[in-house]
């Protein structure tokens, strides 16, 4: 069923891009609204503001950030899905958008049908960590202990259904481990549990853990993406550590409502790509431990639809209840 959804979504994207063309000469005719499904101050919000400021300079209209946090991005997605398909309302999409499509019993929009991805923005690493000075110095040591002690190892993550939580479930499956995945109410709680010895390891986004790692309070065991981190080049990937079939990273991008004309999508894509290549914007994102990822609408769609398929499968295998 998931594969069928993926194929349908890809077909709908192509159909949307080939829809009746409208001359974009008069676009934009008013300020651009960029809806962010996160609170102000976080990485998603700061990414939107950095790219949005440069995008506004290029388009000749201000890009106004509209934060709509909570409920798995439902409120933000609904606002954009119902907006006029004229390119003046953008949605910040991410791996969390893909997770919500599989995790919720029903949504007021169809993620595969009601949006056209415009461009990727950035990718960011996830990391497996253990307390500094603890029993685990490498991921191999953690895996060996877990295999020798079924059911005794605890791995902490933020809330059930987050990308980090699902990545931990994927790690558990790929490594063939019998471990407990322990969800906490956010990253600070995961850090406190690690430092307090309540859990053996954690899996979370690297950026908010980096200060703890540099202060030698937490020890990084492995990066979960397909390549080593730019900021921790000495830390191996999980694949390098011998966990085949386990690659998990996070990303964000931009989308517009379905039926937005192709030439407007292409105009937005060109200007977003230019913004991501701007040295000032690039440095702002890298200072947030994000890696700029300029790309095409098709590449943004592949990120979204592949994650819908992958995380949907993880949710099914882990028997995570629909919300």
N, C-alpha and C positions, 0 to 999 in steps of 0.2 A: 504493500500500500504506500509506504514511504517513497519507494522508487517511482511509483505512478505520480505522486504529488510533485516530486522533483521534475519529472519529465513535463508535466502539465505547466509547472511554474516557468520552466525554461521556454516553453512554447509561448506562454503568455507574455514573457518579456520581449521576445522577438516580435510578436504581434503588436505590442505597445510601441516599440521603436519604429515599426513600419506603418504606424497609424497615419491617418491623413495629416499631411504636413501643413503647418501654419508658419507663415513668414515670421522669423524671430527678430526682424529688424527693429521693431518697437519694444523688444524685451530687454531689460525690465522696465516696466512703466511705473513702478512704485517700490517701496522698500521690500526687501526679502525677509521673510520670517523663517528662522531656523529653529524648529522645535526639538528640544533636547530632553530625553526621558530620564534625566538625572538632575540632582540638586546642583546649585551653583558651587563652584570651587573644586569639584572633582576633576579627574583626568578627562572625562567625556566633555564636561562643560568647558574646560580650558582649551581642549582641542577645537571645539566648535568656535570659540571666541578667537583663537589665533588664526584659524583658516577663514572664518567669517569676516574678520577685519580686512584681510587682504583681498578676499573675494569681493567685498563691497567696493573697495577702491577700483578694482578692475571693471566691475559692472556699472559703476557710477551711481549706485543706490546703496544705502546703508543695509547691512545685514543685522537684523534684530534677533537676539537670542531669547527664546521663550522656553523657560524651564518648566517641565511638567513631570516631576519625579513620581515614583511609586507605581505599584500594581503591575510590575513587570513590563513597564513601558506601554501599557494599554491606553492610558489617557493620551499620551503623545501620539501614538499610532493612529488612534481614532481621529484626532484633530487633523492630521495630514491626509488620511484616507478620505475625509469628507471635504477637504479643501478643493477649491477650483483647480483643475489640471492645467495651470498656466505657468508653472515654474516659480511662482512667487512664494510658495510654502515648501520648505525642505524638512526632512526628518533625519535626525542622526540615528542610523541603524548600527547594529553591532552583533556580536555573537549572542548577546542577550536577546535580541529580536528573534533570532532563530530558535533559541531555547523556548521562549514564550509561545511560539507557534506550536511547539510539540507538548508543552507542559499544561496549557490551559484547556479545559474542556470546551470552552467556546470563547470567541473573541468578537468584538464589534466590527471586525474587518478580517479579510483573508490576506495573510502575509504574502502568499504567493500570487495573488491576483490584483490586490489593490495598491501596489507600489511598483515603481520602476527604479531600480538602483541606478544611481548617477555615477558614483566614483568611490573607490576605497579612500580612506584618509590615512590610517595608521594601523600598525600591528604592535602588540605588546606581549611580553613574555609572561608565562606562569613559571613558578619554581616550587620544587619540593624542598622543604627545610626541616631541620631538626634542631633541638637546643644545642647551643655551643657547649662543648665539653661533655656531651652525652655519649651514649653507647654507639651512635652511628656517625661515622666519618665519611662514608660513601653510600650511594644508593644500593650498591651490591651488598653491603653489610645489612642494610635495612631489609632487602628482599630475602637474604639468607635467614635472618632472624624470623621474619614473618612465615617463611616456609617451615622452619623448625618449630614454630610455636603458633599453630593455627588458631585464629580467633583472638589472639592476645594483643596484636598491634593496633593502635588507634591512630587514625589520620584525621586531623581537623581541617575543616574548610568553612567558608561562609555558608549562608543559608542553603537549604535544599533547593535544587533547581538552578543555582547559579552556575556559570561556566566553570568556576573553580570546583564546585561540588561534583559536577558531572565529569570533569576531568579526572577527579580522584576515583570515581566509579570506573572510568575507562582504564585508568592505571591498574586498578584492582583486577579487572577482567583480563587485560593484556598480559599482566605478569602472572596470572593464575593464582592469586593470593586469597586467603581467607582472612580479611582484616575488617575492622570496624571503621566506617566513615562517619565522623562525628560532626554534625553541622552546628555552627555558632552564628550568633546574630552580628555578623560583620567581622572585618579583619582585625580590629583592635581586640576583640574577644579571643580570636585565634592566637594572636601574639601573646596575650596574657596566659592562655592555657598552655602554650608551649613553654614560656618562661617559668610558669609555676609547676611544670611537670605533670599536668593533668592529661596531656596527650604526648605521644611519641614523636609525631611528625605533623607537618602541615603542608597543604598545597594551596597556593594563593597567587595573585598577581604580584609580580616582582616589585613594581614601583613602591607600593606602600610598605614593603618589607625591607627595602634596601638600606634604610637607616639602621635597622636592627642588625642586618648582616654586616654592615661596615663597622658597627660598634661591637661586633663579635658577641652579640647576644644570641643570634641565630646563625646556624651553619647551613649553607646551601649544598644540597646533595645533587641536584640535577635541574637543568632547564628542560621544560617539557615541549618546547617547539622543535622545529626541524633543523635549527642551527643554534650555535652558542650565542649568548647574550653579548651585545656590544659593551655593556657596562660590567659584566662578569665573565670575561673571555676564558678564564681559567676553569670555569665550572662546566663539566660535560653535559651533553644532552642526555635525556633518559634513553634514547636510542643508542647512543655511544656507550652507555652503561649496561647495555645488553637487553633492554626492554623493547623487543621488536613489536611493531604494530601500535605503538603508543606515541602519538604526536598530538599535542594540544596547545594551541595558542589562542589569543584573543585579538579582536580587530574592531575597527569602527569605520563607518562610511556615511554617505549621504544618499537619500532617495527622495523621489517626488511621488505624487499621487498618480495612479494609473491614468492613461489616456493623455498624459502630458505630451505634446508634440515632439517628434524625434529631434527636430532642429534645436528646440529649447534644451532638451536633455544633452545634446552634443555641445551646445554653447556652455552650459553649466559645467560639463565635464572638462572642457578645455580650460576654463578659468580656474576650476578646482585644482587641476594638475599643475597649472602655472603657479598657483598659490603654494602648493606643497613643495615646489622646487625653489621658491623664494628663500634665500639664505636666512633671513630673519625668522620666517615661519618655521623653517627646518630646525633652526637652533631652539626655538621655543618648544617644539615637540620633543626634540632630543633631550632637553633639560627636564622634561616630564618622564623620561625613560620610555618614550614612544618612538617608533621607527616610521617615518613618513613612507607612505606606500601609494604613490601616484599610479593610476591605472584606468582602464576603460570601464564603461558601464557593464560590459559582459564579465569583466573580472570581478566587479563588485557583486554582480548577480551570482557568480560562481561561489564566492565566499558565503553569501547568504544561503543559497539553496543547498550547498554541500553541508553546511552546518545544520540546516533544518533536518537533513537526512541523517547525519551522524548523531547529533544529540537526541533526535527522536528515537533512534535505535538504542542508545544508551539508556534513555528513560524507560523504554520498554523492557530491556534486559534486567535493569535494576529494580523493576516493578515500583517505580516512584509514582505515587498516586497523582492523578490529574487534579489540578486546582480549579 
